Amino acid sequence: MEHLDRITWNPQVMGGKACIRGMRVTIGMIVGQIAEGHSIEDILDAYPYLEREDILQALQYAAWRVQEREVQLAEV
């Protein structure tokens, strides 16, 4: 997911969880807010240091992480 340039990982920030631009805002927090029914505008109002593209990339990242993948196992 090379186009997700706003998603960062740092062991010193939030225990290495995926965050937005090195801030203490995790992808999980953003996805949780959306799941609770908050709109992108609600999140931007509550966290004025976030940008719309931050939210969109967080959702893209979360969707990518939960994609189902079939793995072929070797037959024994």
N, CA, C and O atoms as a Tinker XYZ file with bonds, in Angstrom:
   304  protein
     1  N      0.851000   -1.179000    0.000000    73     2
     2  CA     0.000000    0.000000    0.000000    64     1     3
     3  C      0.898000    1.244000    0.000000    63     2     4     5
     4  O      0.870000    2.036000    0.942000    81     3
     5  N      1.670000    1.403000   -1.033000    73     3     6
     6  CA     2.626000    2.494000   -1.072000    64     5     7
     7  C      1.989000    3.873000   -1.193000    63     6     8     9
     8  O      2.649000    4.868000   -0.893000    81     7
     9  N      0.738000    3.971000   -1.617000    73     7    10
    10  CA     0.108000    5.291000   -1.733000    64     9    11
    11  C     -0.463000    5.799000   -0.406000    63    10    12    13
    12  O     -1.018000    6.896000   -0.347000    81    11
    13  N     -0.329000    5.010000    0.645000    73    11    14
    14  CA    -0.821000    5.433000    1.957000    64    13    15
    15  C      0.317000    6.112000    2.714000    63    14    16    17
    16  O      0.862000    5.557000    3.668000    81    15
    17  N      0.660000    7.297000    2.282000    73    15    18
    18  CA     1.813000    8.002000    2.821000    64    17    19
    19  C      1.539000    8.700000    4.155000    63    18    20    21
    20  O      2.457000    9.267000    4.747000    81    19
    21  N      0.310000    8.668000    4.632000    73    19    22
    22  CA    -0.016000    9.308000    5.910000    64    21    23
    23  C     -0.074000    8.297000    7.056000    63    22    24    25
    24  O     -0.257000    8.677000    8.213000    81    23
    25  N      0.079000    7.028000    6.740000    73    23    26
    26  CA     0.042000    5.973000    7.743000    64    25    27
    27  C      1.472000    5.693000    8.199000    63    26    28    29
    28  O      2.346000    5.415000    7.378000    81    27
    29  N      1.708000    5.767000    9.508000    73    27    30
    30  CA     3.056000    5.569000   10.035000    64    29    31
    31  C      3.038000    4.549000   11.171000    63    30    32    33
    32  O      2.013000    4.331000   11.817000    81    31
    33  N      4.191000    3.932000   11.397000    73    31    34
    34  CA     4.395000    2.987000   12.491000    64    33    35
    35  C      5.683000    3.378000   13.191000    63    34    36    37
    36  O      6.719000    3.563000   12.553000    81    35
    37  N      5.609000    3.500000   14.493000    73    35    38
    38  CA     6.788000    3.838000   15.274000    64    37    39
    39  C      6.628000    3.167000   16.639000    63    38    40    41
    40  O      5.650000    3.421000   17.342000    81    39
    41  N      7.571000    2.324000   17.012000    73    39    42
    42  CA     7.450000    1.638000   18.303000    64    41    43
    43  C      7.351000    2.594000   19.489000    63    42    44    45
    44  O      6.867000    2.209000   20.553000    81    43
    45  N      7.800000    3.827000   19.317000    73    43    46
    46  CA     7.761000    4.817000   20.394000    64    45    47
    47  C      6.430000    5.574000   20.459000    63    46    48    49
    48  O      6.195000    6.340000   21.394000    81    47
    49  N      5.566000    5.361000   19.470000    73    47    50
    50  CA     4.277000    6.064000   19.420000    64    49    51
    51  C      3.154000    5.028000   19.439000    63    50    52    53
    52  O      3.035000    4.214000   18.522000    81    51
    53  N      2.351000    5.063000   20.464000    73    51    54
    54  CA     1.192000    4.178000   20.615000    64    53    55
    55  C      1.576000    2.698000   20.479000    63    54    56    57
    56  O      0.811000    1.899000   19.938000    81    55
    57  N      2.748000    2.349000   20.969000    73    55    58
    58  CA     3.179000    0.956000   20.960000    64    57    59
    59  C      3.386000    0.373000   19.574000    63    58    60    61
    60  O      3.332000   -0.845000   19.401000    81    59
    61  N      3.621000    1.216000   18.592000    73    59    62
    62  CA     3.864000    0.742000   17.231000    64    61    63
    63  C      2.613000    0.514000   16.405000    63    62    64    65
    64  O      2.698000    0.006000   15.287000    81    63
    65  N      1.455000    0.880000   16.933000    73    63    66
    66  CA     0.218000    0.746000   16.152000    64    65    67
    67  C      0.254000    1.710000   14.978000    63    66    68    69
    68  O      0.929000    2.738000   15.022000    81    67
    69  N     -0.476000    1.367000   13.935000    73    67    70
    70  CA    -0.577000    2.251000   12.773000    64    69    71
    71  C     -1.262000    3.549000   13.193000    63    70    72    73
    72  O     -2.349000    3.537000   13.771000    81    71
    73  N     -0.602000    4.666000   12.890000    73    71    74
    74  CA    -1.095000    5.993000   13.278000    64    73    75
    75  C     -1.136000    6.917000   12.065000    63    74    76    77
    76  O     -0.655000    6.582000   10.982000    81    75
    77  N     -1.713000    8.062000   12.278000    73    75    78
    78  CA    -1.760000    9.098000   11.252000    64    77    79
    79  C     -0.582000   10.039000   11.441000    63    78    80    81
    80  O     -0.443000   10.666000   12.491000    81    79
    81  N      0.252000   10.136000   10.437000    73    79    82
    82  CA     1.361000   11.085000   10.360000    64    81    83
    83  C      2.183000   11.194000   11.641000    63    82    84    85
    84  O      2.586000   12.289000   12.032000    81    83
    85  N      2.430000   10.063000   12.290000    73    83    86
    86  CA     3.267000   10.056000   13.478000    64    85    87
    87  C      2.607000   10.603000   14.727000    63    86    88    89
    88  O      3.244000   10.692000   15.776000    81    87
    89  N      1.345000   10.968000   14.629000    73    87    90
    90  CA     0.625000   11.496000   15.791000    64    89    91
    91  C      0.068000   10.347000   16.617000    63    90    92    93
    92  O      0.116000    9.191000   16.197000    81    91
    93  N     -0.442000   10.657000   17.755000    73    91    94
    94  CA    -1.022000    9.663000   18.642000    64    93    95
    95  C     -2.497000    9.426000   18.304000    63    94    96    97
    96  O     -3.349000    9.319000   19.186000    81    95
    97  N     -2.767000    9.350000   17.016000    73    95    98
    98  CA    -4.117000    9.073000   16.512000    64    97    99
    99  C     -4.017000    7.774000   15.720000    63    98   100   101
   100  O     -3.422000    7.735000   14.643000    81    99
   101  N     -4.609000    6.707000   16.270000    73    99   102
   102  CA    -4.489000    5.409000   15.618000    64   101   103
   103  C     -5.569000    5.206000   14.553000    63   102   104   105
   104  O     -6.627000    5.836000   14.569000    81   103
   105  N     -5.254000    4.314000   13.647000    73   103   106
   106  CA    -6.229000    3.931000   12.622000    64   105   107
   107  C     -7.455000    3.339000   13.309000    63   106   108   109
   108  O     -8.589000    3.607000   12.911000    81   107
   109  N     -7.222000    2.537000   14.338000    73   107   110
   110  CA    -8.328000    1.930000   15.075000    64   109   111
   111  C     -9.273000    2.951000   15.677000    63   110   112   113
   112  O    -10.487000    2.746000   15.687000    81   111
   113  N     -8.728000    4.048000   16.179000    73   111   114
   114  CA    -9.578000    5.092000   16.754000    64   113   115
   115  C    -10.467000    5.699000   15.673000    63   114   116   117
   116  O    -11.660000    5.916000   15.888000    81   115
   117  N     -9.883000    5.969000   14.521000    73   115   118
   118  CA   -10.659000    6.576000   13.434000    64   117   119
   119  C    -11.738000    5.618000   12.950000    63   118   120   121
   120  O    -12.892000    6.016000   12.787000    81   119
   121  N    -11.376000    4.367000   12.722000    73   119   122
   122  CA   -12.359000    3.381000   12.262000    64   121   123
   123  C    -13.444000    3.189000   13.320000    63   122   124   125
   124  O    -14.620000    3.047000   12.985000    81   123
   125  N    -13.054000    3.185000   14.588000    73   123   126
   126  CA   -14.034000    3.077000   15.665000    64   125   127
   127  C    -15.018000    4.231000   15.680000    63   126   128   129
   128  O    -16.211000    4.030000   15.905000    81   127
   129  N    -14.529000    5.429000   15.443000    73   127   130
   130  CA   -15.410000    6.604000   15.397000    64   129   131
   131  C    -16.424000    6.481000   14.252000    63   130   132   133
   132  O    -17.607000    6.778000   14.423000    81   131
   133  N    -15.947000    6.041000   13.095000    73   131   134
   134  CA   -16.854000    5.842000   11.953000    64   133   135
   135  C    -17.885000    4.762000   12.289000    63   134   136   137
   136  O    -19.070000    4.920000   11.999000    81   135
   137  N    -17.428000    3.663000   12.904000    73   135   138
   138  CA   -18.328000    2.558000   13.260000    64   137   139
   139  C    -19.402000    2.999000   14.258000    63   138   140   141
   140  O    -20.513000    2.468000   14.253000    81   139
   141  N    -19.075000    3.958000   15.102000    73   139   142
   142  CA   -20.042000    4.469000   16.071000    64   141   143
   143  C    -21.026000    5.453000   15.451000    63   142   144   145
   144  O    -21.929000    5.946000   16.126000    81   143
   145  N    -20.849000    5.735000   14.170000    73   143   146
   146  CA   -21.800000    6.601000   13.476000    64   145   147
   147  C    -21.352000    8.028000   13.274000    63   146   148   149
   148  O    -22.116000    8.849000   12.767000    81   147
   149  N    -20.120000    8.343000   13.663000    73   147   150
   150  CA   -19.610000    9.699000   13.463000    64   149   151
   151  C    -19.224000    9.885000   12.000000    63   150   152   153
   152  O    -18.694000    8.973000   11.366000    81   151
   153  N    -19.487000   11.042000   11.488000    73   151   154
   154  CA   -19.126000   11.347000   10.101000    64   153   155
   155  C    -17.674000   11.828000   10.046000    63   154   156   157
   156  O    -17.066000   12.134000   11.072000    81   155
   157  N    -17.147000   11.886000    8.851000    73   155   158
   158  CA   -15.803000   12.436000    8.661000    64   157   159
   159  C    -15.765000   13.859000    9.204000    63   158   160   161
   160  O    -14.795000   14.250000    9.854000    81   159
   161  N    -16.809000   14.628000    8.943000    73   159   162
   162  CA   -16.863000   16.009000    9.426000    64   161   163
   163  C    -16.842000   16.068000   10.950000    63   162   164   165
   164  O    -16.198000   16.940000   11.533000    81   163
   165  N    -17.556000   15.127000   11.599000    73   163   166
   166  CA   -17.549000   15.069000   13.065000    64   165   167
   167  C    -16.128000   14.852000   13.588000    63   166   168   169
   168  O    -15.692000   15.508000   14.534000    81   167
   169  N    -15.423000   13.927000   12.960000    73   167   170
   170  CA   -14.055000   13.610000   13.394000    64   169   171
   171  C    -13.140000   14.802000   13.165000    63   170   172   173
   172  O    -12.316000   15.128000   14.020000    81   171
   173  N    -13.278000   15.448000   12.024000    73   171   174
   174  CA   -12.445000   16.621000   11.737000    64   173   175
   175  C    -12.726000   17.760000   12.713000    63   174   176   177
   176  O    -11.813000   18.494000   13.092000    81   175
   177  N    -13.976000   17.909000   13.118000    73   175   178
   178  CA   -14.322000   18.942000   14.112000    64   177   179
   179  C    -13.710000   18.610000   15.478000    63   178   180   181
   180  O    -13.219000   19.495000   16.178000    81   179
   181  N    -13.746000   17.322000   15.848000    73   179   182
   182  CA   -13.234000   16.905000   17.150000    64   181   183
   183  C    -11.711000   16.903000   17.212000    63   182   184   185
   184  O    -11.125000   17.106000   18.275000    81   183
   185  N    -11.078000   16.673000   16.068000    73   183   186
   186  CA    -9.616000   16.602000   15.991000    64   185   187
   187  C     -9.153000   17.552000   14.893000    63   186   188   189
   188  O     -8.867000   17.108000   13.781000    81   187
   189  N     -9.073000   18.844000   15.180000    73   187   190
   190  CA    -8.793000   19.842000   14.138000    64   189   191
   191  C     -7.420000   19.704000   13.481000    63   190   192   193
   192  O     -7.188000   20.297000   12.428000    81   191
   193  N     -6.521000   18.949000   14.069000    73   191   194
   194  CA    -5.203000   18.730000   13.466000    64   193   195
   195  C     -5.227000   17.620000   12.419000    63   194   196   197
   196  O     -4.222000   17.389000   11.747000    81   195
   197  N     -6.361000   16.928000   12.270000    73   195   198
   198  CA    -6.501000   15.927000   11.210000    64   197   199
   199  C     -7.019000   16.587000    9.945000    63   198   200   201
   200  O     -7.650000   17.644000    9.984000    81   199
   201  N     -6.740000   15.943000    8.829000    73   199   202
   202  CA    -7.216000   16.397000    7.525000    64   201   203
   203  C     -8.070000   15.296000    6.901000    63   202   204   205
   204  O     -7.939000   14.119000    7.238000    81   203
   205  N     -8.933000   15.696000    5.998000    73   203   206
   206  CA    -9.826000   14.736000    5.335000    64   205   207
   207  C     -9.035000   13.557000    4.763000    63   206   208   209
   208  O     -9.450000   12.409000    4.919000    81   207
   209  N     -7.922000   13.817000    4.115000    73   207   210
   210  CA    -7.123000   12.745000    3.520000    64   209   211
   211  C     -6.618000   11.771000    4.584000    63   210   212   213
   212  O     -6.454000   10.586000    4.294000    81   211
   213  N     -6.368000   12.239000    5.807000    73   211   214
   214  CA    -5.979000   11.350000    6.899000    64   213   215
   215  C     -7.060000   10.304000    7.147000    63   214   216   217
   216  O     -6.773000    9.114000    7.275000    81   215
   217  N     -8.299000   10.764000    7.213000    73   215   218
   218  CA    -9.432000    9.868000    7.482000    64   217   219
   219  C     -9.604000    8.880000    6.333000    63   218   220   221
   220  O     -9.792000    7.684000    6.557000    81   219
   221  N     -9.541000    9.382000    5.113000    73   219   222
   222  CA    -9.719000    8.515000    3.951000    64   221   223
   223  C     -8.624000    7.457000    3.872000    63   222   224   225
   224  O     -8.904000    6.299000    3.563000    81   223
   225  N     -7.395000    7.840000    4.145000    73   223   226
   226  CA    -6.315000    6.855000    4.120000    64   225   227
   227  C     -6.448000    5.852000    5.264000    63   226   228   229
   228  O     -6.112000    4.679000    5.098000    81   227
   229  N     -6.925000    6.295000    6.404000    73   227   230
   230  CA    -7.151000    5.371000    7.516000    64   229   231
   231  C     -8.176000    4.310000    7.122000    63   230   232   233
   232  O     -7.996000    3.131000    7.426000    81   231
   233  N     -9.227000    4.715000    6.461000    73   231   234
   234  CA   -10.249000    3.765000    6.018000    64   233   235
   235  C     -9.711000    2.842000    4.931000    63   234   236   237
   236  O    -10.021000    1.651000    4.925000    81   235
   237  N     -8.916000    3.372000    4.019000    73   235   238
   238  CA    -8.302000    2.538000    2.977000    64   237   239
   239  C     -7.372000    1.507000    3.605000    63   238   240   241
   240  O     -7.374000    0.340000    3.212000    81   239
   241  N     -6.581000    1.937000    4.576000    73   239   242
   242  CA    -5.652000    1.036000    5.250000    64   241   243
   243  C     -6.420000   -0.075000    5.972000    63   242   244   245
   244  O     -6.066000   -1.249000    5.868000    81   243
   245  N     -7.467000    0.302000    6.698000    73   243   246
   246  CA    -8.254000   -0.689000    7.424000    64   245   247
   247  C     -8.887000   -1.690000    6.471000    63   246   248   249
   248  O     -8.904000   -2.887000    6.758000    81   247
   249  N     -9.406000   -1.224000    5.347000    73   247   250
   250  CA   -10.007000   -2.123000    4.354000    64   249   251
   251  C     -8.966000   -3.084000    3.796000    63   250   252   253
   252  O     -9.244000   -4.269000    3.613000    81   251
   253  N     -7.775000   -2.577000    3.528000    73   251   254
   254  CA    -6.695000   -3.420000    3.011000    64   253   255
   255  C     -6.312000   -4.491000    4.029000    63   254   256   257
   256  O     -6.073000   -5.642000    3.663000    81   255
   257  N     -6.254000   -4.111000    5.314000    73   255   258
   258  CA    -5.836000   -5.051000    6.359000    64   257   259
   259  C     -6.825000   -6.196000    6.565000    63   258   260   261
   260  O     -6.424000   -7.277000    6.998000    81   259
   261  N     -8.086000   -5.989000    6.270000    73   259   262
   262  CA    -9.078000   -7.033000    6.524000    64   261   263
   263  C     -9.485000   -7.796000    5.265000    63   262   264   265
   264  O    -10.409000   -8.609000    5.306000    81   263
   265  N     -8.819000   -7.544000    4.172000    73   263   266
   266  CA    -9.132000   -8.293000    2.959000    64   265   267
   267  C     -8.878000   -9.775000    3.186000    63   266   268   269
   268  O     -7.884000  -10.177000    3.791000    81   267
   269  N     -9.808000  -10.567000    2.682000    73   267   270
   270  CA    -9.635000  -12.015000    2.796000    64   269   271
   271  C     -8.637000  -12.477000    1.744000    63   270   272   273
   272  O     -8.654000  -12.016000    0.602000    81   271
   273  N     -7.780000  -13.385000    2.146000    73   271   274
   274  CA    -6.807000  -13.947000    1.225000    64   273   275
   275  C     -6.837000  -15.460000    1.339000    63   274   276   277
   276  O     -6.862000  -16.011000    2.440000    81   275
   277  N     -6.835000  -16.131000    0.190000    73   275   278
   278  CA    -6.744000  -17.584000    0.200000    64   277   279
   279  C     -5.274000  -17.960000    0.111000    63   278   280   281
   280  O     -4.520000  -17.435000   -0.708000    81   279
   281  N     -4.899000  -18.873000    0.969000    73   279   282
   282  CA    -3.530000  -19.347000    0.971000    64   281   283
   283  C     -3.570000  -20.839000    0.631000    63   282   284   285
   284  O     -4.219000  -21.626000    1.320000    81   283
   285  N     -2.877000  -21.209000   -0.423000    73   283   286
   286  CA    -2.813000  -22.603000   -0.819000    64   285   287
   287  C     -1.801000  -23.317000    0.073000    63   286   288   289
   288  O     -0.640000  -22.917000    0.154000    81   287
   289  N     -2.245000  -24.357000    0.728000    73   287   290
   290  CA    -1.360000  -25.144000    1.574000    64   289   291
   291  C     -0.788000  -26.301000    0.769000    63   290   292   293
   292  O     -1.465000  -26.871000   -0.086000    81   291
   293  N      0.429000  -26.632000    1.041000    73   291   294
   294  CA     1.061000  -27.764000    0.357000    64   293   295
   295  C      0.379000  -29.056000    0.820000    63   294   296   297
   296  O      0.080000  -29.235000    2.001000    81   295
   297  N      0.149000  -29.930000   -0.127000    73   295   298
   298  CA    -0.442000  -31.223000    0.238000    64   297   299
   299  C      0.669000  -32.133000    0.732000    63   298   300   301
   300  O      1.783000  -32.140000    0.208000    81   299
   301  N      0.327000  -32.896000    1.756000    73   299   302
   302  CA     1.333000  -33.797000    2.333000    64   301   303
   303  C      1.063000  -35.214000    1.900000    63   302   304
   304  O      1.798000  -36.126000    2.279000    81   303
